[in-house]
């Protein structure tokens, strides 16, 4: 079966520190039929520097998965030696947390960006209904699709990433980031998490909300609910009901593995009462997973002085749900 493929504008974005979401820049470009499926162009959206933490925090690397079970191939452009070393440590960590026989390809650029912009990253595209797909009618990011297909579906990089060479407050070291500095490895680890599948199609435009892309959910969207347990995919698509739900501060992601990692509870997602493009829905809730706790990596903000070396058990469970 040929894979249907779509590129989506705004695959990764950031507000305050590090954030990402599908559709953060609005609606996708009109899909174009090709011999390999459906495609539309993609863009990247910036990651901004956040505020200082009053007290620096540190989450140690998970003491499991030390043997690499996935291979990353990174094409670096313009990185300083310290920046490249920190980026490679983030890549090496993810290689011990994922299993794939297909190399995961990244294109990473270190270059001067606008003032206050840390960087941006995201999957190059999404695929559905390819041979080996875990579920029909479901969009999967490049790297997950390749894992199940058994080879690279497309020759483009699986993930694109840009980080600022002009930012003055980077910390590139291996220890705790000092107060007033942004830990480069933590930012890269977070952004690669989105490129590897921690993101959904949820978005709000005016009074209308959706959790679908071209009428179909991502793997992530299949497991999102309101706190009472009603799946978001049971609401009418492109509806006022979904707009309300997505801005209810009452959205969770729920699977048996998530509950096993989280005291038999679903994991609360960031869903503030005012929609925040690029922050809402595709992150864990900051108040539920504050700085210094095991699952703080994939919250919507990362402050200076915050060092995170592990994705945490809840995020590992979510990765299992999205196809890893």
Order of alpha helices (4+ residues) and beta strands (2+ residues): beta-beta-beta-beta-beta-beta-alpha-beta-beta-beta-beta-alpha-beta-beta-beta-alpha-beta-beta-beta-beta-alpha-beta-alpha-beta-beta-alpha
